[in-house]
């Protein structure tokens, strides 16, 4: 009888865990961690791609457990669930890339990603705060590797569709939790007037906002990709898209609002130029007349009606321009100024990757709010100086260029959406912490790798670009 290696691992592991619980006084947390790792190793023995799809689906639901940490020993740093998943994803990515027998340098943009990893490695070595930089290097590596993983895991258009559906399915739990928060008022208070910002399973509403931006973009792709789909299929997509849209509004994440507007408008203008211009020419006057009518009614007839500018969604948009001291725009501007001036004290090499919170606390203390820069470019400048900032901007421009040259026509929905998604993400990085949103970056880079591989697939066999029925 030949023993199954996975069963042997589980049997030996179970004996070790039982012995540890009986003999050691370390609490239950380390043993839960070890049990999870044993199960993970056993699953890998059965199917590495299954682990990848599992991680893809569950990762967005894990941030809610960010406060739970495991301490194996007082001599070792603690690790939270998100950190464990990051390490697991790195291992899974390496195994999948190795098993694909694909030469890394033959993958499009591989040199660019390796270069960015190298830059992070250099500024980890040069860091004034090595522990923070090592953590950052591990975190960034987990989502940079996702690009290569996304590239090697698909071989057909069916694989592409399956991964897109896995990403959409990953939004179900965050959406359910988000609606529970919406209805019971359990969201986050961040600014006066916004007492119930929805965060779902994430630590902050902004993370949910950008996550929903990606999900809605994928729903738009599925809707347009196959015109022969049954009406029920498209109705379900529209219904779920609307539900996500309501939740996106409830996050009050202006960057994500701008991003989804840019994406939908951009794709619509390119694909349906005439129709979009006609609809816009009709919709804009109607909206203007409606706003004027509402204001007139409120000031002349129904005095108790909420003023237009005080409606929470509109107030959030108006806050971008009215200089309200209670709005976060002014707070951001002061933060950027403080951090820019601090960056000038070490302009070439900065203070080290992942050190932004440490530096912000040194400069501003903890009484002035969050310790994030709310601007990824300022963050990079502080952490890795002009060299790091130039490298990062070069990386972004190369991504955009690589997508643009792969667009075959104005009907090329996948690459149009991915191009506008990249544009939205990196424009939003001017005023938000996208690089700190590990779950969002994880999915974003994995999707980017999948899209790049799909270009290779259809270049070899153009027939695979035709709509497929599953």
C-alpha positions in Angstrom: 0.0 0.0 0.0 1.4 3.4 -1.0 0.7 6.2 1.4 -0.7 9.5 0.1 2.0 12.2 0.9 -0.7 14.7 1.9 -2.2 12.2 4.4 1.3 11.5 5.9 1.8 15.3 6.3 -1.5 15.7 8.0 -1.0 12.7 10.3 2.5 13.7 11.4 1.4 17.3 11.7 -1.6 16.4 13.8 0.7 14.4 16.2 3.1 17.3 16.5 0.3 19.8 17.2 -1.3 17.5 19.8 2.0 17.0 21.5 2.7 20.7 21.4 -0.7 21.6 22.9 -0.1 19.0 25.7 3.5 19.8 26.5 3.9 23.6 25.8 2.3 26.5 27.5 2.1 28.9 24.5 -1.7 29.4 24.1 -3.8 28.1 21.3 -3.0 30.8 18.6 0.4 29.3 17.5 -1.2 25.9 17.0 -4.1 27.3 15.0 -1.4 29.0 12.8 0.5 25.7 12.4 -2.7 23.8 11.7 -3.6 26.2 8.9 -0.1 25.8 7.4 -0.4 22.0 7.5 -3.7 22.1 5.7 -2.2 24.6 3.2 0.8 22.2 2.5 -1.6 19.3 2.0 -3.7 21.2 -0.4 -0.6 22.2 -2.4 0.2 18.5 -2.7 -3.2 18.0 -4.3 -3.5 21.1 -6.5 -1.5 24.3 -6.5 -3.9 26.1 -8.9 -6.8 25.2 -6.4 -4.9 27.1 -3.7 -4.4 30.1 -6.0 -8.1 30.3 -6.9 -9.0 29.8 -3.2 -6.7 32.7 -2.2 -8.1 34.8 -5.0 -11.7 34.3 -3.7 -11.0 34.6 0.1 -8.3 37.4 0.2 -10.8 40.4 0.1 -12.7 38.9 3.0 -9.6 38.6 5.3 -8.8 42.3 6.1 -11.7 42.3 8.7 -9.5 40.0 10.8 -6.5 42.3 10.6 -6.6 42.9 14.3 -6.0 39.2 15.0 -2.3 38.4 15.4 -0.4 35.3 16.1 2.6 35.4 18.5 4.6 32.2 18.3 7.4 33.4 20.5 8.3 36.6 22.4 11.5 36.5 20.4 9.8 36.6 17.1 7.6 39.3 15.6 3.9 38.8 15.6 2.1 38.2 12.3 -1.6 38.8 11.4 -3.8 36.9 9.0 -3.1 39.2 6.1 0.6 38.7 6.6 0.2 34.9 6.6 -1.8 35.1 3.4 0.9 37.3 1.8 3.5 34.7 2.7 1.3 31.9 1.4 0.6 33.8 -1.9 4.4 34.2 -2.4 4.9 30.5 -2.0 2.0 29.6 -4.3 3.2 32.1 -6.9 6.7 30.7 -6.9 5.5 27.1 -7.2 3.1 28.0 -10.0 5.7 29.9 -11.9 8.2 27.1 -11.5 5.8 24.4 -12.6 4.8 26.4 -15.7 8.4 26.0 -16.9 8.1 29.4 -18.3 11.3 31.5 -18.6 10.6 34.6 -16.6 12.3 36.9 -19.0 10.1 35.8 -21.8 7.0 37.1 -20.0 6.0 40.6 -21.2 7.0 43.4 -18.8 9.0 40.9 -16.7 12.1 43.1 -16.7 10.0 46.0 -15.6 8.6 44.1 -12.6 12.0 42.6 -11.7 13.5 46.1 -11.8 10.8 47.5 -9.4 11.4 44.6 -7.0 15.2 45.3 -7.3 14.5 49.0 -6.4 12.5 47.9 -3.3 15.3 45.6 -2.4 18.0 48.3 -2.6 16.0 50.7 -0.5 15.3 48.0 2.1 19.1 47.5 2.5 19.6 51.2 2.7 16.7 51.8 5.1 17.0 53.6 8.4 14.3 51.3 9.7 15.2 47.8 8.4 12.3 45.9 10.1 9.6 48.1 8.5 11.4 47.9 5.1 11.6 44.1 5.2 7.8 43.9 6.0 7.2 46.3 3.1 9.4 44.2 0.7 7.5 41.1 1.6 4.1 42.8 1.1 5.0 44.4 -2.2 6.6 41.1 -3.4 3.3 39.3 -2.8 1.4 41.5 -5.3 4.3 41.9 -7.8 4.5 38.2 -8.0 0.8 38.0 -8.7 1.5 39.5 -12.1 3.6 36.5 -13.1 1.1 34.1 -11.4 -1.8 35.6 -13.4 0.2 35.3 -16.6 1.1 31.6 -16.1 -2.3 30.3 -14.9 -4.3 30.9 -18.0 -4.0 29.2 -21.4 -7.4 29.8 -23.0 -10.1 32.4 -23.0 -12.1 30.1 -20.8 -9.4 30.4 -18.2 -9.6 34.2 -18.5 -13.3 34.1 -17.9 -13.0 31.7 -15.0 -10.5 34.0 -13.2 -12.7 37.0 -13.8 -15.6 35.2 -12.3 -13.4 34.1 -9.3 -12.6 37.8 -8.7 -16.2 38.8 -8.9 -17.2 36.0 -6.6 -14.6 37.3 -4.1 -16.8 40.4 -3.8 -19.8 38.6 -2.4 -18.8 38.5 1.3 -17.5 42.1 1.3 -20.8 43.1 -0.4 -23.0 41.3 2.2 -21.0 42.8 5.1 -21.2 46.2 3.4 -25.0 46.1 3.2 -25.3 44.9 6.8 -23.2 48.0 7.8 -25.3 50.2 5.5 -28.6 49.1 7.1 -27.6 48.9 10.7 -25.4 52.0 10.7 -22.2 50.1 11.6 -20.0 51.9 9.1 -17.1 54.2 10.0 -17.3 57.8 11.0 -14.5 59.8 9.3 -15.7 63.3 8.6 -18.6 65.4 9.9 -21.7 64.5 7.8 -20.4 61.1 6.9 -21.2 59.1 10.0 -21.7 55.8 8.2 -19.0 55.2 5.6 -19.2 51.6 4.5 -16.0 49.5 4.7 -17.2 46.0 4.2 -14.6 43.5 5.2 -11.8 46.0 4.8 -10.2 48.2 7.3 -11.2 51.5 5.6 -13.9 52.6 3.2 -11.4 53.7 0.6 -10.1 50.1 0.2 -13.6 48.9 -0.4 -14.2 51.7 -2.9 -11.2 50.8 -5.1 -12.0 47.1 -4.8 -15.5 47.8 -6.0 -14.0 49.8 -8.9 -12.2 46.7 -10.1 -15.2 44.5 -9.7 -17.6 46.9 -11.5 -15.0 47.2 -14.3 -15.0 43.4 -14.7 -18.8 43.3 -14.7 -18.8 45.9 -17.5 -16.4 43.6 -19.5 -18.6 40.5 -19.1 -21.6 42.5 -20.1 -20.1 43.8 -23.3 -18.0 40.8 -24.3 -20.7 38.5 -25.5 -23.7 40.1 -27.1 -25.3 36.7 -27.7 -25.7 36.0 -23.9 -29.2 35.4 -22.7 -31.2 38.4 -21.3 -31.3 36.8 -17.8 -27.5 36.7 -17.7 -27.2 40.4 -18.6 -30.0 41.3 -16.1 -28.1 39.5 -13.3 -24.9 41.4 -14.2 -26.7 44.7 -14.3 -28.5 44.0 -11.0 -25.3 43.1 -9.2 -23.5 46.0 -10.8 -26.2 48.4 -9.4 -25.9 46.8 -6.0 -22.2 47.4 -6.1 -22.7 50.9 -7.4 -24.9 51.8 -4.4 -22.2 50.4 -2.1 -19.5 52.3 -3.9 -21.5 55.5 -3.3 -21.8 54.6 0.4 -18.0 54.3 0.8 -17.8 58.1 0.1 -14.5 57.4 -1.7 -14.2 60.3 -4.1 -11.1 58.8 -5.8 -13.0 55.6 -6.7 -16.0 57.7 -7.9 -13.7 59.6 -10.2 -12.1 56.3 -11.3 -15.3 54.6 -12.2 -16.6 57.7 -14.0 -13.4 57.9 -16.0 -13.5 54.2 -16.9 -17.2 54.1 -17.9 -17.1 57.4 -19.8 -13.8 56.5 -21.5 -14.9 53.1 -22.6 -18.3 54.3 -23.7 -16.9 57.2 -25.8 -14.4 54.9 -27.5 -16.8 52.0 -28.2 -20.0 54.0 -28.8 -18.8 57.5 -29.7 -21.9 58.8 -31.4 -24.4 57.3 -29.0 -22.4 58.4 -25.9 -22.2 62.0 -27.2 -26.0 62.1 -27.9 -26.9 60.7 -24.5 -24.5 63.1 -22.8 -26.0 66.1 -24.8 -29.4 65.1 -23.4 -28.4 64.1 -19.9 -26.3 67.1 -19.0 -29.1 69.7 -19.6 -31.6 67.5 -17.8 -29.3 67.3 -14.8 -28.7 71.0 -14.8 -32.4 71.8 -15.0 -33.1 69.2 -12.2 -30.6 70.8 -9.9 -31.9 74.3 -10.6 -35.5 73.1 -10.0 -34.6 71.3 -6.8 -32.8 74.5 -5.4 -35.8 76.7 -6.4 -38.3 74.4 -4.7 -36.1 74.2 -1.6 -35.7 78.0 -1.3 -39.3 79.0 -2.3 -41.8 76.2 -1.5 -40.5 73.4 0.7 -38.2 75.1 3.2 -37.5 71.9 5.2 -36.1 70.2 2.1 -32.4 69.4 2.5 -30.3 72.0 0.5 -28.8 70.4 -2.6 -25.2 71.0 -1.4 -25.9 69.4 1.9 -26.9 66.0 0.4 -24.1 63.8 1.5 -23.0 62.5 -1.9 -23.1 66.0 -3.4 -21.5 67.5 -0.4 -18.6 65.0 -0.7 -18.0 66.2 -4.3 -18.4 69.9 -3.5 -15.8 69.4 -0.7 -13.2 69.0 -3.4 -13.6 72.7 -4.3 -15.0 74.7 -1.4 -12.1 74.6 1.0 -14.2 73.4 3.9 -11.8 73.0 6.9 -13.7 69.9 8.0 -13.0 68.2 4.7 -9.9 66.0 4.3 -8.7 67.9 1.2 -7.0 70.7 3.3 -5.7 68.1 5.7 -4.1 66.2 2.7 -2.5 69.4 1.3 -0.9 70.1 4.7 0.3 66.5 4.9 1.8 66.6 1.4 3.6 69.9 2.2 5.0 68.5 5.5 6.2 65.2 3.8 7.6 67.0 0.8 9.7 69.2 3.0 10.8 66.2 5.0 11.7 64.3 1.8 14.0 67.2 0.8 16.2 66.3 3.8 17.1 63.0 2.1 16.2 63.7 -1.5 18.2 61.0 -3.3 17.7 57.8 -1.3 14.9 58.7 1.2 14.4 56.9 4.5 13.7 53.4 3.4 10.9 51.4 1.8 7.8 51.2 4.0 8.9 53.8 6.5 6.3 56.5 5.7 4.2 56.0 8.9 7.4 56.2 11.1 8.5 59.4 9.3 5.0 61.0 9.5 4.8 60.3 13.2 8.3 61.8 13.7 7.2 65.0 11.9 3.6 65.4 12.8 3.0 63.2 15.8 -0.2 61.2 16.3 -2.6 64.0 17.1 -3.1 65.2 13.6 -4.8 62.1 12.2 -3.7 59.2 10.0 0.0 58.4 9.5 -0.3 57.7 5.8 0.7 60.3 3.2 -2.5 59.8 1.2 -0.3 60.3 -1.9 1.7 57.3 -3.3 4.1 59.6 -5.1 4.9 61.6 -2.0 5.2 58.2 -0.1 7.7 56.9 -2.6 9.7 60.2 -2.6 9.9 60.1 1.2 10.8 56.4 1.3 13.0 56.0 -1.7 13.9 59.5 -2.8 14.1 60.8 -6.4 15.6 57.5 -7.6 12.7 55.5 -6.3 10.1 58.1 -7.6 11.6 58.2 -11.1 11.6 54.4 -11.2 8.0 54.2 -10.0 6.7 56.7 -12.6 8.7 54.9 -15.3 7.0 51.7 -14.3 3.5 53.2 -14.6 4.2 54.8 -18.0 5.5 51.5 -19.3 2.4 49.7 -18.1 0.1 52.2 -19.9 2.2 52.1 -23.1 2.2 48.3 -23.1 -1.6 48.2 -22.8 -2.2 50.9 -25.4 -0.1 49.2 -28.1 -2.1 45.9 -27.5 -5.5 47.5 -28.2 -6.6 46.1 -31.6 -9.7 48.2 -32.2 -12.3 50.3 -30.4 -14.2 47.0 -29.8 -11.3 45.6 -27.8 -13.2 45.8 -24.5 -10.8 43.9 -22.2 -7.8 46.1 -23.1 -9.8 49.3 -23.1 -11.1 48.5 -19.6 -7.7 47.5 -18.3 -6.1 50.6 -19.7 -8.6 52.9 -18.1 -8.4 50.9 -14.9 -4.6 51.4 -14.8 -5.1 55.1 -15.5 -7.8 55.4 -12.7 -5.6 53.5 -10.2 -2.5 55.6 -10.7 -4.4 58.9 -11.0 -6.1 58.1 -7.7 -2.7 57.5 -6.2 -2.2 61.2 -6.2 -4.7 61.6 -3.3 -5.0 58.1 -1.8 -2.9 55.2 -0.4 -3.3 52.7 -3.2 0.0 51.1 -2.5 -1.0 50.3 1.0 -4.2 48.5 -0.1 -2.7 45.1 -0.4 -5.8 43.2 -1.3 -6.6 45.7 -4.1 -3.1 45.6 -5.4 -3.0 41.8 -5.2 -6.1 41.5 -7.4 -5.0 44.4 -9.7 -1.6 42.9 -10.6 -3.0 39.4 -10.9 -5.6 40.7 -13.4 -2.9 42.6 -15.3 -0.9 39.4 -15.7 -4.0 37.6 -16.9 -4.8 40.3 -19.5 -1.2 40.3 -20.8 -1.3 36.5 -21.2 -4.6 36.8 -23.1 -2.9 39.0 -25.6 -0.4 36.3 -26.2 -3.1 33.7 -26.6 -5.1 35.6 -29.1 -2.0 36.6 -31.1 -1.2 32.9 -31.6 -4.8 31.9 -32.4 -7.1 34.9 -33.4 -10.1 32.6 -33.3 -9.8 32.4 -29.6 -10.8 36.0 -29.4 -14.3 35.2 -30.6 -17.1 35.0 -27.9 -17.2 31.7 -26.1 -20.1 29.9 -24.5 -19.3 28.0 -21.4 
